Amino acid sequence: LKATTPDRNVLTRPMLMTRLKARFDALKDSLRSTFQKLQFVAITADCWTRFHRIYVEEEANDEDEENCQPVHLCSLIDSVEEGRHRLPPHHRCSAHTLNLIATADAARAETVDQEYSTIKQSVFTKCQKLWTKQGQSAQAADLIKAQCGKYVPRLNVTRWNSTFKAMEAINTFLERGTDLDVLFCKLGIPRLLPPHEPNFIREYCRVMKPVCCALNDLQGDNHIHSGYLLPTLDVLIKKIEYEKMAGLRYSGPLAVSLLAGIHKRFDNVMNQKDLLVADTLLLRFKLSWISDEVKRNAALAAVKSELTVSSRLVESPASLLKANAAEDFFGNPFGNECTSVSGDDELARYFLVPHNFALTELKTASL
C-alpha cells in the first residue's frame, strides 16, 4: 500500500471501531428522529436469527381473567348421562396371545417334565450351533447347502415362527435321509443321538405345526374377519389333541402345556355372543365348525336374537311407492307388490345353502 499510495495510511483497529461506532450512533439517531414523527410503527422480530430465540408477545387480558370461574370436574362428570357414549368391548390381539402360547406357555413344559427338558435342551443346543455356524462362516454355509441341498432358515428373535421353520428344515433333512452325522462332524458339532433326538424333532414339528398354521392364518390379510377366530381355535385344539392321542413319546408335555395355555387365554372368548354371531354369519363356516349340539343351539339363538323376528318389508311399502311414483322415475315401474320376509325366514334360507357351496355353480346354473 505504501508503494502504490505513499500519502495514505492503513487504518488501525481502534480507529476503525471508532468510525463504525460513530456511524452507527448517527444512523440510530436518524431512525429515532424519524420514528418520533410517525403515529404508528409496525415491528417484526426475526425469531431465529439471534441464538434461535423465539420472541412471543404476551398480552395480559385482565377482563378475561376476571371473568374466569373455576369449575369442579366431578360436577361435570356426574352431570353426564350414563350410556350416552359407549365404547366397544376391548379384545386382546389374538395373534399376539397365540404367540404367547407358543413361547411362554410352551416353555412351561420344561418345568413340568424333566425328561422333556433334558432332551429339548440337548437338541436345541446342537441345532443352535448349526444355525450359528451357518451365519458366521461362509464356508460352513456352503457346506450345509452342499450336504442338505439348501440353507437352514435363519432365526429371527422377534418371530418365534423362525425357530419352528428352522426345526422343520432339519426334520425335512432327516426324512429325506440326509446324513446329518457327517455334516455335524465336519462342522465340529456333537451329532444327534439316535433314535431319541431325531424322534424328538419329528414330534416337536408335529405338535407345533398346527400352532404355526393357526398363527399364520390369524396374522394374514385374508383372515382378518373376527369370524375366523373361534373356528381357528377349535381346529387348533382338535389337531393338538389328535397328536396327543396318536402317541407322543417325547413331546407329550409340550402338547399338554399348549392345550392348557389355549384354554387359559381363550376360554373367556369361546362363548362370547358377538364372536358366535360373527362365526355363524361367515359364509366359510356357518354352523359347520360347531360339533357340540348345545353350543350350536347357543350360536343359533345368538344369531336369532340379533335379527328382527317380526315381519318386515324388505323394500319400501307399496303405499309409499304409489305416493312417490310421480316424482320417482324408478319407483316400482312394473307394479309388483312388495313381499315381506321375516328374520326367521331369511335365516332359514341362509342355512339351506351349504357352507362349502361354490358360488361359481350359481353362475353356471343361471347360464
C-alpha positions, -999 to +999 in steps of 0.1 A: +000+000+000+029+024+008+044+017-026+012+024-046-001+053-024+026+066-002+004+095+010-022+072+026-020+052+059-037+019+069-065+022+095-057+008+128-082-014+146-092+012+173-096+039+146-119+015+125-140+007+155-144+043+165-156+053+130-180+024+128-195+033+162-198+070+152-217+060+120-239+035+140-248+062+165-256+087+137-278+062+120-296+053+152-303+089+160-316+094+125-340+064+128-351+076+162-360+110+150-378+096+120-399+072+142-408+100+166-426+118+137-447+087+129-480+080+145-480+042+140-450+018+138-450-019+129-421-040+141-413-076+130-390-097+152-367-123+135-372-154+156-343-175+145-315-151+136-302-144+171-295-175+192-326-193+179-348-174+203-385-170+199-399-137+209-436-141+218-456-111+229-475-118+260-507-098+264-524-098+297-561-096+294-574-085+328-610-087+317-608-124+307-591-133+340-618-116+360-645-135+341-629-169+346-647-190+372-633-224+385-655-254+378-651-288+395-646-317+372-666-341+394-697-320+389-693-322+351-688-360+352-718-365+375-740-345+352-732-365+321-759-390+312-748-426+316-750-448+285-749-419+260-714-428+247-703-464+250-670-477+237-668-512+221-655-540+243-618-544+245-603-576+229-567-587+232-549-593+199-555-630+191-523-634+171-502-619+200-520-641+225-513-672+204-477-661+201-475-661+239-489-696+240-463-708+216-435-692+236-443-687+273-468-715+278-447-739+257-416-732+278-435-742+310-434-778+297-397-779+307-405-771+343-431-799+344-412-828+329-375-833+335-371-858+307-386-834+282-364-806+294-332-826+291-338-838+256-351-805+244-321-786+257-297-812+242-314-810+207-317-772+206-282-767+218-268-787+189-292-771+164-283-737+177-246-744+170-256-754+134-275-721+129-247-701+144-221-718+122-241-710+091-245-673+100-208-668+110-189-687+083-194-687+046-176-720+043-199-736+068-229-722+050-217-736+016-210-770+033-246-770+047-260-762+013-239-789-004-248-815+021-285-807+025-294-790-008-304-757+008-296-734+036-313-736+070-337-708+076-322-680+097-335-673+131-353-641+140-357-633+177-388-612+171-407-641+154-410-675+171-420-690+137-384-688+126-374-713+152-401-737+141-391-732+104-355-740+112-365-771+131-389-781+103-360-778+079-339-802+100-368-826+102-371-824+064-334-833+061-340-863+084-370-875+064-350-872+031-323-894+046-296-867+047-266-879+067-266-851+093-240-870+113-214-863+086-224-827+084-222-822+122-189-840+123-174-817+096-187-786+115-174-798+148-209-801+163-219-831+185-242-853+164-278-860+171-281-892+192-304-917+176-331-926+180-342-903+208-332-869+195-343-873+158-376-887+170-379-857+194-375-833+164-402-852+145-427-850+174-418-814+181-427-804+145-459-825+146-471-806+177-460-771+168-471-772+131-508-766+139-499-736+161-477-722+133-505-726+108-531-710+131-509-681+138-502-675+101-539-676+094-547-650+121-519-628+110-527-630+073-546-604+053-572-629+041-585-640+076-588-607+094-625-611+100-634-618+136-654-648+124-622-667+118-611-667+155-633-694+171-631-719+142-593-715+141-591-721+178-615-751+176-595-767+148-562-760+166-574-777+198-586-807+179-553-811+160-532-809+191-555-833+209-552-857+179-514-856+180-516-862+218-539-892+213-518-906+184-490-911+209-461-888+218-431-904+234-411-872+239-433-841+232-463-851+253-457-824+279-454-798+251-489-807+238-503-806+274-488-771+280-501-758+247-537-770+254-535-756+289-524-722+275-551-721+249-578-728+275-564-704+300-561-675+275-591-681+252-618-698+274-633-664+281-640-657+244-652-691+234-688-684+243-689-647+235-721-637+218-706-613+193-680-638+182-705-666+178-727-644+156-696-634+135-686-670+130-722-681+122-727-654+096-694-661+079-702-680+047-670-700+051-682-717+083-718-710+093-725-738+119-703-765+103-674-759+127-696-765+159-698-802+168-714-797+202-752-795+200-755-772+230-730-747+216-747-750+182-781-741+196-765-712+216-749-698+184-782-701+165-801-684+194-775-656+194-780-650+157-818-650+160-816-625+188-797-601+166-823-603+139-857-588+139-882-616+143-912-596+134-922-594+098-907-565+079-909-553+044-876-557+026-884-530+002-903-497+006-940-500+014-964-501-016-983-470-004-951-450-002-942-461-038-975-451-051-973-417-034-939-410-049-945-426-083-949-393-100-917-379-086-895-411-087-887-423-122-877-457-110-904-461-084-919-496-090-924-494-128-938-529-131-964-526-104-952-556-084-962-557-048-935-558-021-931-591-004-925-594+034-897-616+047-892-622+084-859-627+101-865-664+107-873-670+070-842-652+059-821-671+084-836-704+072-827-696+036-792-687+047-786-721+063-802-740+034-771-732+013-741-755+023-711-737+038-689-752+011-712-744-018-692-729-047-706-695-058-695-704-094-722-730-095-748-703-093-733-686-123-732-719-142-768-727-133-780-693-144-764-698-178 
